[in-house]
Amino acid sequence: MPEEIKRYRIRPKTYLCLYPEEALSSGISTSEETLEELTLVISQGFGYSMYAVLKNLSEEKLREIPIHERGEKVFENRREAVNYIKRQGGGNFLLYGVTDLKIFDRREAKMDEENSLNDTMDELKKFNV
């Protein structure tokens, strides 16, 4: 059986995060938005409900790259995912199939409230409000 990888996202956003805490702190979100855990395997072809595009880097190196600059995303179909890889230059990305998607309980995420508040304030400043 292929090795499984976990990624997290706040639905309806399409970008993927390494940890639930990272997803919750990745931008402004409301408590109504759903935190999801995606189980991924390297794509062996067709037949998956969704597809993900991940950078071909170690987790340590990925942590050093800001979430929005990683370019890791989830797609509703294989064609969109493959086209995204082509537009990005191909070599640094791998195609994965989503084998399981489940709602992740926000209470299980161990958030640092002070840093989370600072991240939210930084996001608000971007809007020049």
Stockholm file with secondary structure:
# STOCKHOLM 1.0

chainA/1-129         MPEEIKRYRIRPKTYLCLYPEEALSSGISTSEETLEELTLVISQGFGYSMYAVLKNLSEEKLREIPIHERGEKVFENRREAVNYIKRQGGGNFLLYGVTDLKIFDRREAKMDEENSLNDTMDELKKFNV
#=GR chainA/1-129 SS CCCCEEEEEEETCCBCBSSHHHHHTSSCCCTTSEEEEEEEEECCSSCCSCEEEEESSCHHHHHTSCHHHHCCEEESSHHHHHHHHHHTTSTTEEEEEEEEEEECCGGGSCCCHHHHHHHHHHHHHHTTC
#=GC SS_cons         CCCCEEEEEEETCCBCBSSHHHHHTSSCCCTTSEEEEEEEEECCSSCCSCEEEEESSCHHHHHTSCHHHHCCEEESSHHHHHHHHHHTTSTTEEEEEEEEEEECCGGGSCCCHHHHHHHHHHHHHHTTC
//
